[in-house]
Amino acid sequence: MCECNSCRTMDIKTPRNVYLTAFYKRSFAFYTVKNRMPIILTSLIDNLVRSKNIIVDQYGKEAQEELKTVIGELSEFKYEIQTNKPLKLLTSEEPDAKIYNEYITTLTEQDGQPTHFHTIWLLTECYMYRRLRQIFEQTSLLNTYDPFCGQKENAYRTALPLIRQMGEYILNIVENSLDANMEEFISLLKLNLWGNKCDLSLSLGQVEDHKMLFNT
């Protein structure tokens, strides 16, 4: 069972023909909600604290108070996930918030309030990123701030040699092959799939040596 009484789980693999949820302890969904999501939020909070002076320089002194509010709300949200609290309706006025709220309301009517460990994994992970966006969009000065920008740029710079190599490979196919053959097509499909190893959400924001990843 999960350490928290409100996070009751079953220590089995996800049965067939059921949604992936963190209720089943031997599932990627459980690992995601129990470990990945809190680590992502903790890393985000730490990065904001470390970048406080840079953010204030860029957005002005008034942003300092907003940053404190953002960090506090992120910490509260992490606690909601770890203690399996119900998914709150979004307060954002953006059109997609209505879609989230309608779906959460439908789930509530069907089976009670959805909680992070007991609802559909895809919903709770997407909801996490939408709540993050809401926290920033409801500020006055930080509403366009991308808390993952540094990680994205670092990952992009690290991957540039492989991106260049891939571009040259594709250009060679286009310029020298009138008909792309099945072998080349399958190679590109595999490379596309293998690219998931560079997904920052899966690596918890850690930028790996892409050459080493693609040689494994």
BELBELMO-V756251 format. One record per residue. NEAR is the number of other ideal C-beta (glycine too) atoms within 8 Angstrom. Layout:
[[NEAR] [NEAR]]
This chain:
[[5] [10] [4] [8] [4] [8] [12] [9] [12] [6] [6] [8] [6] [10] [7] [3] [3] [7] [5] [11] [14] [16] [9] [15] [9] [8] [13] [7] [12] [14] [9] [12] [15] [11] [8] [12] [13] [11] [9] [12] [13] [9] [10] [12] [12] [8] [10] [14] [8] [6] [9] [10] [6] [7] [13] [12] [6] [6] [10] [6] [5] [9] [13] [9] [7] [12] [13] [8] [9] [13] [11] [8] [9] [14] [9] [8] [13] [12] [9] [10] [15] [8] [9] [12] [11] [6] [13] [7] [8] [10] [7] [11] [4] [6] [5] [8] [13] [7] [8] [12] [10] [8] [9] [11] [9] [8] [12] [10] [5] [5] [5] [4] [7] [14] [11] [13] [15] [10] [12] [9] [15] [7] [12] [16] [11] [8] [10] [13] [8] [13] [11] [12] [9] [12] [12] [12] [9] [8] [11] [6] [9] [13] [9] [4] [9] [6] [9] [9] [8] [8] [10] [10] [8] [9] [11] [8] [7] [9] [10] [8] [8] [10] [8] [8] [8] [9] [8] [8] [8] [9] [8] [8] [10] [7] [6] [5] [9] [2] [4] [6] [7] [5] [6] [10] [9] [8] [8] [9] [8] [8] [9] [7] [7] [8] [8] [7] [10] [11] [8] [13] [8] [8] [11] [10] [10] [6] [9] [9] [6] [11] [8] [8] [10] [9] [5] [4]]
